[in-house]
Amino acid sequence: MPKIRSRVATLRLLALACCILLLGVPAQAQPAADPGTWAPERPLRLVVPSEPGGSTDVTARLIAERLGPRLGQPVVIENRPGAGGNVAWGQAARATPDGHSL
């Protein structure tokens, strides 16, 4: 059972890393003056599908710590454990598509 949990945690971290890499993709709401850059207008929200203090949460906080200064806005970690991650994924899917939620 612990082996399965570690694999699930690894897959979650991989999904989180993919989401963060997608930040480099140009957003739809870019200013027309400079189409090659995107900067958030308010703090970013990172939805994490685990409880605070878990390995996924710690990894997300490390990523947020480095991502915030690069983007010029803080990254707020929002833990949503439950239902095998479905609570967090559902919330992320329902988020406003403005580029400020991961």
N, C-alpha and C positions, 0 to 999 in steps of 0.2 A: 503493500500500500504506500509506504513512503516514497518508493521509486516513481510511482504514478504521480504523486503530488509534486515531486521535483520536476518531472517532465511537464506537467501542467504549468508550474511556475515558470519554467524556461520558455514555454510557448507564449505565455503572457508577456514576459519580458521582451521576447522577439517582436510581438505585436506592438508593444509600446515603443520599441526602437523604430519600427517601421513608421509609426505615426509621427514620431519626432522627425524622422528623415523627410517626411512629406511636407514639413514646414518650409523646406527649400523650394517646393513647387510654387510657382506664381499663383497668388490668390485671384479670385474673380473680381474682387472689389479694390483693385489696385488703382492708384491715381494715374491719370493719363500722362502726366509729365515725366514720370520715371517708371516705365513698365518692368524694369529688371529688379526692383526691390520691393519689399513689403515690410512694414513695421506695424506692430499692434498699437491700437489706440488706447487700450485699457488692459488690465491684468489678464493673463491667460489662465484658463481653468483646465487642469489635468485630472481627469476622472480615473481613479485607480480601483480595480476590482478586488481589493483585499483589505484586510483590517489594518489599522495603524500599527506600525512596528514590525510588520512582516517583511520578508525579503523583497517582495514586489514594491511595497511602500518605500522602503529604504532606497531601492534603486531609482524609483520615480523622484524621490527627493534629491538624490545626487544629480540626476539629469536636470531637474528644475533649478537647482543651485547654479549650474553652469549656463543653462539656457536663458535665464532671466536677464543677466547682465548683457548678453549678446543681443537680445531683442529690445533692451531698454525698458522692459516692463517685468514686474514680478510674475512668477508662475505659482498659482495657488493649487495645492494638492487637495483633491476632494475624494475621500475614501468612501466607496459604496460596496461593501462586502455583501454577499448573499446570492443565493440561487446559482452558484457556480460561475459567478461573473456576469450573469444575465442582467442583474440590476444595474450594474455600471455600464454595460454595453448598451442597454436600452436607453439609459439617460444620455449617453454620448450620441446615440442615434437620433434622439429627439432634440438635441441642442440646436440652437439657432445657427445656421450655416454661415457664420460671419468670420470664421477663421480664428476665433478666440477660445475654442473648446477642443480639447484632445481627449 
